[in-house]
Amino acid sequence: MLTVTDGAKQTLRELLLETTDDPEIGLRLVVRAVEPVRTGLVADREKPGDFVVHDDVYKVLLVAAEVAKVVAGATMDSEDTPDGTRLVIFREPP
């Protein structure tokens, strides 16, 4: 399972509200599984089998079962950079 920090939830909520105010829409994590692996977010509705991350009000992150397998054991967090806040997904070294 993907762990999503409170900071990442806040950033996801901000991004979501820039896109929509519909509480039925969330941001779907998409992964391009070929090298180099890339991730992205797209606005979408919850689908059967999705892993759903909520904040107090919104479905801030939707993860399809096949994507959840790819990111299992990883953590999503927010990171402040000179260009603004960005989301990062990482795994702790064993």
C-alpha positions as CSV (number, residue, x, y, z in Angstrom):
1,M,0.0,0.0,0.0
2,L,1.1,3.6,-0.7
3,T,1.6,5.7,2.4
4,V,0.4,9.3,1.8
5,T,1.7,11.9,4.3
6,D,-0.5,14.7,5.7
7,G,1.7,17.2,3.7
8,A,1.0,15.3,0.5
9,K,-2.7,15.2,1.3
10,Q,-2.7,19.0,1.7
11,T,-0.8,19.5,-1.6
12,L,-3.2,17.1,-3.4
13,R,-6.2,19.0,-2.0
14,E,-4.7,22.3,-3.3
15,L,-4.1,20.8,-6.7
16,L,-7.6,19.2,-6.8
17,L,-9.3,22.5,-5.9
18,E,-7.4,24.2,-8.7
19,T,-9.1,21.7,-11.0
20,T,-12.6,21.2,-9.6
21,D,-14.9,21.7,-6.6
22,D,-16.9,18.5,-7.3
23,P,-16.4,16.2,-4.2
24,E,-16.9,13.2,-6.5
25,I,-13.7,13.9,-8.4
26,G,-10.2,13.0,-7.2
27,L,-6.8,13.0,-8.6
28,R,-5.8,9.7,-10.1
29,L,-2.2,8.6,-9.9
30,V,-1.0,7.3,-13.3
31,V,2.2,5.5,-13.9
32,R,4.1,4.9,-17.1
33,A,5.7,1.6,-16.3
34,V,8.4,1.7,-19.0
35,E,11.8,3.2,-18.4
36,P,12.1,5.9,-17.4
37,V,9.2,5.4,-15.0
38,R,7.1,8.6,-14.8
39,T,4.1,9.4,-12.7
40,G,1.3,12.0,-13.1
41,L,-2.1,13.0,-11.8
42,V,-5.3,13.4,-13.7
43,A,-8.8,14.4,-12.5
44,D,-11.1,11.4,-12.5
45,R,-14.0,9.6,-10.7
46,E,-13.5,6.7,-8.3
47,K,-13.7,3.3,-10.0
48,P,-14.4,-0.1,-8.5
49,G,-11.2,-1.5,-6.9
50,D,-9.5,1.9,-6.5
51,F,-7.5,2.6,-3.4
52,V,-8.8,6.0,-2.2
53,V,-7.1,8.5,0.0
54,H,-9.4,11.1,1.6
55,D,-8.7,14.3,3.5
56,D,-11.5,15.8,5.7
57,V,-13.8,16.4,2.7
58,Y,-12.4,15.3,-0.6
59,K,-11.1,12.1,-2.4
60,V,-7.7,13.6,-2.9
61,L,-6.0,10.6,-4.5
62,L,-7.3,7.6,-6.5
63,V,-5.0,4.7,-7.2
64,A,-6.1,1.8,-9.5
65,A,-5.3,-1.7,-8.2
66,E,-2.6,-2.3,-10.9
67,V,-0.9,1.0,-10.0
68,A,-1.1,0.3,-6.3
69,K,1.0,-2.8,-6.9
70,V,3.7,-0.7,-8.6
71,V,3.8,1.8,-5.7
72,A,3.3,-0.7,-2.8
73,G,5.6,0.1,0.1
74,A,6.4,3.6,-1.1
75,T,5.5,7.0,0.5
76,M,4.1,10.1,-1.2
77,D,5.1,13.3,0.4
78,S,5.3,17.0,-0.5
79,E,8.6,18.8,-0.9
80,D,9.3,22.5,-1.0
81,T,11.6,23.5,-3.9
82,P,12.6,26.9,-5.3
83,D,10.0,26.3,-8.0
84,G,7.2,25.6,-5.5
85,T,5.8,22.6,-3.7
86,R,5.9,19.3,-5.6
87,L,4.9,15.8,-4.8
88,V,7.5,13.0,-4.5
89,I,7.1,9.3,-4.2
90,F,10.0,7.4,-2.6
91,R,10.9,4.1,-0.9
92,E,13.1,4.0,2.2
93,P,16.3,2.0,1.7
94,P,16.0,-1.5,3.2
